[in-house]
Amino acid sequence: MAPRARVATYKVCWVGGCFSSDILKGMEVAVADGVDVLSLSLGGGTSDYYRDSIAVGAYSAMERGIFVPCSAGNAGPGSAWLTNGAPWITTVGAGTLDRDFPAYVTLGDGNKYNGVSLYNGKQLPTTPVPFIYAGNASNSSMGALCMTGTLIPAKVAGKIVLCDRGTNARVQKGFVVRDAGGAGMVLANTAANGEELVADAHILPGAGVGEKAGNAMRTYASSDPKPTANIVFAGTKVGIQPSPVVAAFSSRGPNTVTPGILKPDLIAPGVNILAAWSGSVGPSGIAGDDRRTSFNIISGTSMSCPHVSGLAALLRAAHQDWSPAAIRSALMTTAYAAYPNGDGLLDVATERAATPLDMGAGHVDPSKAVDPGLVYDLTAADYLDFLCAIEYEPAQIAALTKHSSDHCSPNARDGGGRGGRHGDQGVGGAVDAELQQGGREEELHRELRGGREAVGHQRVRPAGLVQRPPRGGQRDPGDVGLSERPPPGR
């Protein structure tokens, strides 16, 4: 994303996990080294910001002008599982690219199903191969999941085995099938993952298919007296549409710590990403995988976060006076939430248009982010007022910011615990749960900053705002009124 950027790497995670002390120390050293962007593809559970090591370290970095993007997490598609939700952090979800790695599964009844795979080893015979559902080849209640030691070798030897996705690692299921003598594997989604497909470097001929295809295959394998199947691998395809779509695994809002702050902030490419890979382990990362490669295809918000980190580095180079909040504003206000035909970006989990709780402001648009026209800026003082507005105690504020709550503005605690006029740290964050009930109005005060030396018009729907932006680097206060009618039936 930023080919001329210099990368400094700080190790804070180990085999046993990532400890808060290591995370904070790594962030401290990075800040002392003078980094411009501090990218964190990690996260844990949610907790109050003053107890969250990443939030604490990110606040200190933000005060020093360092942009901090973090992964939203991979706990989707359920709601409210998002991590790294502090308003001074840019929280990044995951979307797809227009690139795919198709594999086609053909059953003995003639039906053909689309799947995905990164397998590039020895191919299956071109003739039909015996096919069996793992749940019918095990005496264990966990057999359908192809858990270690659950398959009966005499029943799977020489066959393609249909395994349910879930519980153990996707690629590990292939090791279980191989060790039991299986010839190949089809990994079928259940309702938990729907139609989302993630390509994997399987250890034996294998492909992943969606829930609908999986249900059809389970029925066929259990009803046909001599079921057969075959898998054909089609390499790499580009131009896949629709794209992007929100990944099912991408963690969703609302932000459980401060629901009035819209999270995630945006999404970026995070599915089937080409990434450099260590030669010390195989592409699956599983013990016993003796394959070695310099590059791998990886999915997760740990991949989408670095995309935003690279874009932030480019923006910092282009606008050296921009604050972290200005960079986030440029990325969010220029993100797109619809396809060229006007349809909203899809959520693969629901097969419907994604909501702001799925994708934030939308998918990043690098070319537009460089020149957003206007940016919404915030300072450390604004975030301090926010903490006072959500009624953090003085000791809690001091633990997080190393500052006294005495520095808060006089009206910072006027928000009744909702964040007051400082509850709008996210571009859409002021529309909180109370506003959704309807019947009241909210007025926000936001300070706009000119992103360049130009005069332009900003239009919103419903029409009503024509703004002459301040000259580059200058600031100009702006007020936005929001009113909400009660939903129908209330």
C-alpha positions in Angstrom: 0.0 0.0 0.0 2.9 2.4 0.8 5.9 1.0 -1.2 8.4 3.5 0.1 7.4 3.3 3.7 9.9 1.9 6.2 8.5 -0.9 8.4 9.5 -1.4 12.0 8.2 -4.6 13.6 7.7 -5.1 17.4 7.1 -8.6 18.8 4.4 -8.6 21.5 2.8 -12.0 21.1 4.1 -15.5 21.9 3.0 -19.1 21.8 0.9 -18.5 25.0 -0.8 -15.4 23.7 -0.4 -11.6 23.8 0.0 -10.1 27.3 -1.0 -6.6 28.1 2.5 -5.8 29.5 4.1 -6.8 26.3 1.6 -4.9 24.1 2.1 -1.7 26.1 5.8 -2.0 26.1 5.9 -2.6 22.4 3.7 0.4 21.8 5.8 2.5 24.1 9.0 1.6 22.2 7.3 2.3 18.8 6.2 5.7 20.0 9.7 6.5 21.3 11.1 5.4 17.9 9.0 8.0 16.2 6.7 5.9 14.0 4.0 7.7 12.1 1.5 4.8 12.0 1.1 2.1 14.7 -0.7 -0.9 13.2 -2.1 -3.5 15.5 -3.6 -6.6 14.0 -4.5 -8.0 17.4 -7.2 -7.7 20.0 -9.0 -9.4 22.9 -12.2 -9.0 24.7 -13.9 -5.7 25.4 -13.4 -3.8 28.6 -13.6 -0.2 29.8 -11.0 1.9 28.0 -8.9 2.5 31.1 -8.6 -1.3 31.5 -7.8 -1.9 27.9 -4.0 -2.0 27.2 -4.4 -1.2 23.5 -6.8 1.7 24.2 -4.3 3.1 26.8 -1.3 2.7 24.5 -3.2 4.1 21.5 -4.2 7.2 23.5 -0.6 8.0 24.3 0.3 7.5 20.6 -2.6 9.7 19.4 -1.4 12.5 21.7 1.9 12.4 19.9 0.3 12.5 16.4 0.6 8.8 15.7 -2.3 7.2 13.7 -3.4 3.9 15.3 -5.5 1.4 13.2 -6.6 -1.9 14.8 -8.4 -5.0 13.7 -12.1 -5.2 14.5 -11.8 -8.9 15.2 -13.0 -12.1 13.5 -16.0 -13.0 15.6 -18.7 -12.1 13.1 -21.4 -12.3 12.0 -23.1 -11.9 15.3 -23.6 -8.4 16.6 -21.6 -6.6 19.4 -18.5 -8.8 19.2 -16.2 -6.0 18.0 -13.0 -5.2 19.8 -10.7 -2.1 19.8 -13.6 0.3 19.9 -12.0 3.4 21.5 -12.8 6.5 19.5 -9.1 7.5 19.1 -8.5 4.1 17.4 -9.4 3.5 13.7 -11.3 0.2 13.9 -11.1 -1.8 10.6 -13.4 -4.6 9.4 -12.9 -6.9 6.5 -14.3 -7.1 3.0 -13.5 -9.2 -0.1 -11.6 -8.5 -3.3 -12.7 -9.3 -6.8 -10.2 -12.2 -6.9 -11.1 -15.8 -6.2 -9.6 -19.3 -6.2 -12.4 -21.5 -7.6 -12.7 -25.2 -7.2 -15.7 -27.2 -8.6 -17.2 -30.2 -6.8 -19.2 -32.5 -9.1 -21.4 -35.2 -7.5 -22.4 -38.5 -9.0 -25.9 -37.3 -9.6 -24.6 -34.7 -12.0 -24.9 -31.6 -9.8 -22.0 -29.3 -9.8 -21.2 -26.8 -7.0 -18.8 -23.9 -6.8 -16.2 -23.8 -4.1 -12.8 -22.4 -3.3 -9.3 -23.8 -2.7 -5.6 -23.0 -2.7 -4.6 -26.7 -3.1 -1.9 -27.1 -5.8 -0.6 -30.6 -5.2 -1.3 -33.9 -6.9 -4.8 -34.0 -8.5 -7.5 -36.5 -7.9 -8.3 -39.1 -10.7 -10.5 -37.7 -13.4 -12.9 -40.6 -12.8 -15.5 -40.4 -10.0 -14.2 -41.0 -6.5 -16.3 -42.7 -3.7 -17.8 -40.0 -1.5 -18.9 -40.1 2.2 -20.2 -37.7 4.8 -18.0 -37.7 7.9 -21.0 -38.0 10.2 -21.6 -41.4 8.5 -18.0 -42.5 9.0 -17.7 -42.0 12.8 -19.0 -43.3 16.1 -18.4 -39.9 17.7 -20.9 -37.1 18.1 -18.1 -34.8 16.8 -17.3 -37.0 13.8 -19.1 -34.7 11.3 -16.6 -32.0 12.2 -13.7 -34.3 11.3 -12.1 -33.9 14.8 -8.9 -35.7 15.5 -9.4 -39.4 16.0 -13.1 -39.4 15.1 -13.1 -41.0 11.7 -13.2 -44.7 11.1 -10.4 -45.5 8.6 -12.1 -48.5 7.1 -15.0 -46.2 6.1 -13.1 -43.3 4.6 -10.1 -45.0 3.0 -9.8 -43.9 -0.6 -12.8 -41.6 -0.5 -13.6 -37.9 -0.6 -14.9 -37.0 2.8 -17.5 -34.3 3.4 -16.6 -32.5 6.7 -18.7 -29.8 8.5 -16.9 -26.5 9.1 -16.5 -25.4 12.7 -14.7 -26.0 16.1 -11.3 -27.1 14.8 -9.2 -25.3 12.2 -10.4 -25.7 8.6 -7.1 -27.1 7.2 -6.7 -29.3 10.3 -9.7 -31.3 9.1 -7.8 -32.3 6.0 -5.0 -33.7 8.1 -7.6 -35.8 10.0 -9.0 -37.1 6.7 -5.6 -37.8 5.3 -4.5 -39.6 8.4 -7.6 -41.8 8.2 -6.8 -42.7 4.6 -9.1 -40.4 2.8 -8.3 -39.2 -0.7 -9.8 -35.8 -0.5 -12.1 -33.4 1.4 -15.0 -31.1 0.9 -15.4 -28.6 3.7 -19.1 -27.5 4.0 -20.3 -24.4 5.8 -23.0 -24.6 8.3 -25.5 -21.8 9.3 -22.8 -20.2 11.3 -20.9 -19.2 8.2 -23.6 -19.2 5.5 -22.2 -18.7 2.0 -18.9 -17.1 3.0 -16.0 -19.0 1.3 -12.4 -18.7 2.5 -9.7 -20.3 0.4 -7.3 -22.6 2.2 -4.0 -24.3 1.4 -5.4 -27.8 2.1 -2.9 -30.7 2.7 -4.9 -33.0 0.4 -7.2 -32.3 -2.5 -9.9 -30.2 -0.8 -12.4 -27.4 -1.4 -14.7 -25.3 0.7 -18.3 -24.8 -0.2 -21.2 -22.7 1.1 -24.0 -23.8 3.4 -26.5 -24.4 0.6 -24.2 -26.6 -1.3 -23.2 -28.4 1.9 -26.8 -29.2 2.7 -27.3 -30.7 -0.8 -24.2 -32.8 -0.5 -25.1 -34.1 2.9 -28.5 -35.2 1.5 -26.9 -36.8 -1.5 -24.2 -38.6 0.5 -26.8 -40.0 2.9 -29.4 -41.1 0.4 -27.4 -42.5 -2.6 -26.3 -46.1 -2.1 -23.0 -45.5 -3.9 -22.2 -41.7 -3.8 -19.3 -40.4 -5.8 -17.7 -37.0 -6.3 -14.8 -35.2 -7.9 -13.0 -31.9 -7.4 -11.5 -29.8 -10.1 -9.2 -26.9 -9.2 -9.4 -23.8 -11.5 -6.5 -21.6 -10.3 -7.0 -17.9 -9.9 -9.9 -15.9 -11.3 -10.3 -12.1 -11.2 -13.2 -9.8 -11.9 -15.5 -11.6 -9.5 -18.6 -9.6 -8.7 -20.2 -8.4 -6.6 -17.1 -7.0 -4.9 -16.4 -6.0 -2.2 -18.8 -7.6 0.2 -18.5 -7.6 4.0 -16.9 -10.8 5.2 -19.0 -13.0 7.5 -16.2 -13.3 10.0 -15.7 -9.5 10.3 -16.7 -8.5 13.8 -19.7 -6.2 14.0 -20.9 -3.3 16.2 -22.4 -1.9 18.2 -19.5 -0.8 20.4 -20.5 -2.3 23.7 -18.3 0.1 25.8 -19.8 3.3 24.3 -22.7 2.4 22.0 -22.9 6.0 20.9 -19.6 5.7 19.0 -20.2 4.1 15.6 -17.8 1.1 15.1 -16.3 -0.3 13.0 -15.0 2.8 11.3 -14.7 1.2 7.9 -13.7 -1.9 6.0 -10.8 -2.8 3.8 -9.6 -5.9 1.9 -9.3 -8.8 4.3 -10.3 -12.0 2.4 -7.8 -14.1 0.4 -5.0 -11.6 0.8 -1.5 -12.4 -0.7 1.0 -11.9 2.1 4.6 -12.7 2.8 5.1 -15.9 4.9 7.7 -17.3 7.2 9.7 -20.2 5.9 9.7 -21.7 9.4 6.2 -23.2 9.1 4.0 -24.6 6.4 1.2 -22.5 4.8 -1.4 -24.0 7.1 0.6 -23.2 10.2 -0.2 -26.7 11.5 2.5 -29.0 12.9 3.2 -31.7 10.4 2.8 -29.5 7.3 6.2 -29.8 5.7 5.4 -27.6 2.7 7.3 -24.3 2.5 6.5 -21.1 0.7 7.5 -17.4 0.7 4.0 -16.2 0.3 0.6 -17.3 1.5 -3.1 -16.4 1.1 -4.5 -15.2 4.4 -7.9 -13.9 5.5 -9.0 -11.9 8.6 -9.2 -8.4 9.9 -5.5 -8.8 10.6 -5.1 -8.4 6.9 -7.5 -5.5 6.5 -5.9 -3.4 9.2 -2.5 -3.3 7.4 -4.3 -2.0 4.3 -5.5 1.0 6.2 -2.1 1.4 7.9 -0.5 1.7 4.5 -3.1 4.2 3.3 -2.5 6.2 6.4 1.2 6.3 5.7 0.5 7.7 2.2 -1.9 10.3 3.6 0.6 11.3 6.2 3.2 11.8 3.5 0.8 13.9 1.4 -0.6 15.9 4.3 2.1 16.1 7.0 0.1 18.5 9.2 -2.9 16.2 9.5 -3.7 14.8 12.9 -4.7 11.1 13.4 -8.3 12.2 13.5 -8.0 14.1 10.2 -6.5 11.0 8.6 -9.4 8.9 9.9 -11.9 11.5 8.7 -10.4 11.5 5.2 -10.6 7.7 5.0 -14.2 7.5 6.4 -15.8 10.5 4.5 -14.5 9.2 1.2 -15.3 5.5 1.8 -18.0 4.1 -0.4 -21.1 2.2 0.8 -22.6 1.3 -2.6 -21.7 -0.3 -5.9 -21.5 1.8 -9.1 -25.1 0.8 -9.8 -26.3 2.4 -6.6 -27.0 -0.8 -4.7 -25.6 -1.0 -1.1 -22.5 -3.1 -0.4 -23.6 -6.6 0.5 -23.1 -8.5 3.7 -22.3 -12.1 2.8 -23.7 -13.3 6.1 -27.2 -12.0 5.4 -27.1 -11.7 1.6 -28.6 -8.2 2.1 -27.2 -4.7 2.1 -24.7 -4.2 4.9 -25.4 -1.7 7.7 -23.1 0.8 9.3 -22.7 -1.7 12.2 -21.2 -4.1 9.6 -19.0 -1.8 7.6 -18.9 1.6 9.4 -18.6 4.4 6.8 -18.0 1.8 4.0 -15.0 0.5 2.1 -11.9 2.6 1.8 -11.2 4.5 -1.4 -7.5 5.4 -1.5 -7.7 7.8 -4.5 -10.4 9.9 -3.0 -9.0 9.9 0.5 -6.0 11.9 -0.6 -8.2 14.8 -1.4 -11.4 14.7 0.8 -12.0 18.5 0.6 -12.9 18.8 4.2 -11.8 16.8 7.3 -13.4 16.6 10.7 -10.6 17.1 13.2 -10.3 16.2 16.9 -7.6 16.9 19.5 -6.5 15.1 22.6 -8.5 17.7 24.6 -11.7 16.6 22.7 -11.1 12.9 23.7 -10.4 14.0 27.3 -13.8 15.8 27.3 -15.4 12.7 25.9 -14.1 10.6 28.8 -15.5 13.2 31.2 -18.8 13.2 29.4 -19.2 9.4 29.8 -18.6 9.9 33.5 -15.3 8.2 34.0 -14.0 8.9 37.5 -10.9 11.1 37.9 -8.7 8.1 38.8 -9.9 6.2 35.7 -9.2 9.1 33.4 -5.7 9.5 34.9 -5.0 5.8 34.4 -5.9 6.1 30.7 -4.6 9.5 29.8 -2.0 10.3 32.5 -3.9 13.6 32.8 -6.3 15.0 35.4 -10.0 15.4 34.7 -9.5 19.0 35.9 -8.4 19.6 32.3 -11.9 18.9 30.9 -13.9 21.8 29.6 -16.6 23.1 32.0 -19.6 21.6 30.1 -17.9 18.2 29.4 -20.1 16.4 31.9 -23.3 17.9 30.6 -24.1 14.8 28.5 -25.8 12.8 31.2 -23.5 9.9 30.6 -24.1 9.7 26.9 -21.1 11.7 25.8 -22.8 15.1 25.5 -21.7 17.1 22.5 -18.5 15.1 22.6 -20.3 11.8 21.9 -19.7 12.3 18.1 -16.1 11.1 17.8 -17.2 8.8 15.0 -18.6 10.5 11.9 -22.0 8.9 12.6 -21.5 8.2 16.2 -23.9 10.7 17.7 -27.0 8.8 16.5 -27.1 6.6 19.5 -29.7 4.2 20.9 -31.7 7.1 22.4 -32.0 8.9 19.0 -33.3 5.7 17.5 -36.3 5.8 19.7 -37.2 9.0 17.9 -39.1 12.1 19.0 -36.3 14.4 19.9 -33.6 16.5 18.2 -29.9 16.7 18.6 -27.5 19.4 17.6 -23.9 18.7 17.0 -21.0 21.1 16.9 -18.2 19.9 14.6 -15.1 21.8 13.5 -14.2 21.4 9.9 -10.7 21.7 8.5 -9.8 22.6 4.9 -7.9 19.7 3.3 -6.6 21.9 0.4 -6.5 25.4 -1.1 -9.8 25.4 -2.9 -13.4 26.4 -2.8 -16.1 23.8 -3.2 -19.6 22.8 -2.3 -20.6 20.0 0.0 -24.1 18.6 -0.5 -26.0 16.2 1.7 -29.3 14.5 1.4 -31.8 15.9 2.2 -30.3 18.9 0.5 -29.6 21.8 2.9 -25.9 22.4 3.3 -23.7 24.4 1.0 -20.3 24.9 2.6 -17.5 27.1 1.5 -14.5 25.3 3.1 -11.7 27.1 4.9 -8.4 27.4 3.1 -6.0 24.5 3.5 -5.1 24.0 7.2 -7.6 26.5 8.5 -10.5 25.7 10.7 -14.1 26.7 10.6 -16.9 25.7 13.1 -20.0 24.1 11.7 -23.3 23.0 13.2 -25.4 20.1 12.0 -28.9 19.5 13.2 -30.4 16.0 13.4 -34.0 15.2 14.0 -35.5 11.7 14.2 -39.1 10.7 13.8 -40.3 7.7 15.7 -40.3 4.5 13.6 -43.6 3.4 12.2 -45.8 1.6 14.8 -44.3 3.4 17.8 
